[in-house]
Amino acid sequence: MAWSEIVTFVFVASLLVMSPGPNGVLIAKTVPTSGRSASFANVAGFVTAFYFHGAFSVLGISIILVQSATAFAIVKYLGAAYLCWIGVKALHAALKSVESAEQVAPAKKQRTILNAYVEGFLTNAFNPKVSMFYLAAFPQFISIGETSAMSSFLLVFLHSMINAVWFGAMVLLFSKLTAVARNGNFQRWLKGVTGVVFVGFGIKLASYKPSL
């Protein structure tokens, strides 16, 4: 694999990671309510999900999903249902009566590290922009039968590390802004935005049709 291909992949992957999506919204929601540890567990879940996506592409399973309408539909609608479920929960929380206190205290029952990790993994595993990237764009950087598995997973590793650095920095930034992030009005606004974003991405994923 040529260095030019690696540099191109890193550039494209960086743009993908930094573009707005469910991962960033999840971090913004987790930091003020469950703290740094749970937020970094979210990031660890994101990173793991990249290897899930990468394995699908490297092993050719993504090609099978694209060519099998039934298999693709099952995976697509499961992901869409998960994203919409998260969105509806957030919208419901935003529409509930606003807390009487000016500041929102940390959640009484914080997410466990494992729960936060699973939430991060599922959010990124069913993140439509990542799914579409590994279904449509990632195969352009590898050649089944020609590119070695090690070279292919090198690209997945680079993608996951870009994600870890970007969202790790986001966790630290939101931690510094904890007082603002816990403001009752900000929290209600954030939950509303979270709901709209997740439902929107769920609908986008449900309506996605791969170009054959």
Buried (B, 14 or more C-beta within 10 A) or exposed (E): BEEEBBEEBBEBBBEBBEEEBBBBBBBBBBBBBBBBBBBBBBBBBBBBBBBBBBBBBBEEEBBEBBEEEEEBEEBBEEBBBBBBEBBBBBBEBBEEEEEEEEBBEEEEEBBEBEBBBBBBBBBBBBBBBBBBBBBBBBBEBBEEEEBEEEBBBBBBBBBBBBBBEBBBEBBEEBBEEBEEBBBBEBBBEBBBBBBBBBBBBBBBBBEBEEEE
